[in-house]
């Protein structure tokens, strides 16, 4: 009975809603441990279960808030969504950019915003990102980082990695702070991010991402999109930003590509 209830409750939920459900299930494990603690008269289980349950509940509500959804809406939101409709989007041609051209574009910009995502973490590129930022600043470019609340795979993922690479905390801007700045930005450099910049979250009511606030990178003059392929991100939703006329794809592993850009910039 429990298995059927669990399967039918979770099966329809997909896309960007999954992390919220994982956090909720994590909170339930704490609750179950705490109740077992009462049954077994075990104070350690009651206390640790309560802590897991309470922190999991807080995390669930924070993540749902970051996606502009209620937990109730996330739980019921999967019913009736047609995946075919959800994937409907305008496609077009993609445009690529070479490492050389990307380096020139970056070095002759006034304002650059870096958008890190899960791919930066996978590739371990945070130190190269910091080196690039310092090089650009030496050339008089104003560099900022845009941090989406669910970028990566855990809360604060990007902040932790960039802090490890000794990026100055004052250069990290939260979504609400940085969104109005994209329109005055020459180049947005997206490094291994995808869902958090997907315009379907704003434009496509059939998309499982619809309603999630995103970084509004399409307001910038130029978008350089660094990733290895056209594959979708965590939510499994294609990204129409790939086909935006302002977007130039720079394919490759983030760390390797950043090393090449850094070496180009040293010669410009
Ligand atoms: P994603 O949408 O998952 O996109 C990451 C992108 O990185 C992928 O499209 C992938 O494209 C690229 N990538 C992977 N390895 C790479 C590498 N070595 N070099 C360059 N690119 C690489 O990431 P996001 O934009 O950060 O969004 C986070 C997603 O995770 C959201 O949907 C969010 O809801 C979910 N989530 C978040 C959390 C928290 S709390 N942060 C927890 C669980 C889930 P290629 O394969 O083409 O390279």
Boltz pocket constraint, residues with backbone or C-beta under 6 A from the ligand:
constraints:
  - pocket:
      binder: B
      contacts: [[A, 15], [A, 16], [A, 17], [A, 19], [A, 63], [A, 116], [A, 117], [A, 118], [A, 119], [A, 120], [A, 122], [A, 123], [A, 149], [A, 150], [A, 151], [A, 152], [A, 153], [A, 154], [A, 155], [A, 156], [A, 157], [A, 191], [A, 192], [A, 193], [A, 194], [A, 195], [A, 196], [A, 197], [A, 226], [A, 227], [A, 228], [A, 229], [A, 230], [A, 231], [A, 232], [A, 233], [A, 234], [A, 235], [A, 252], [A, 253], [A, 254], [A, 255]]
      max_distance: 6.0
